[in-house]
Amino acid sequence: ELPADLKDNTIKRLGACTAETKEQEPNKQLAASNLERVTETLTEASKTSEAAKKLWNNIAPTVVKISIWLGTVVESFGS
């Protein structure tokens, strides 16, 4: 189980990213910013938390696909 604050922040940011992608004219910069923060948070947490590492490994392929659609590079991916 992830720590509550990490879990809440991740869910909130992913929710904002998901909502933005469903808009007729999505704000890709806003979605990319939220996705970047999720990536940074989970990458850092995966260094010390086995639950975060497992979660990151499960969602990383999706994050890459979304970041390509957004036209951005997730800076901390794979670090």
Secondary structure, DSSP 4 states (H G I P E B T S, - for coil): ---HHHHHHHHHHHHHHHHHHTSSS--HHHHHHHHHHHHHHHHHHTTT-HHHHHHHHHHHHHHHHHHHHHT---TTTT-
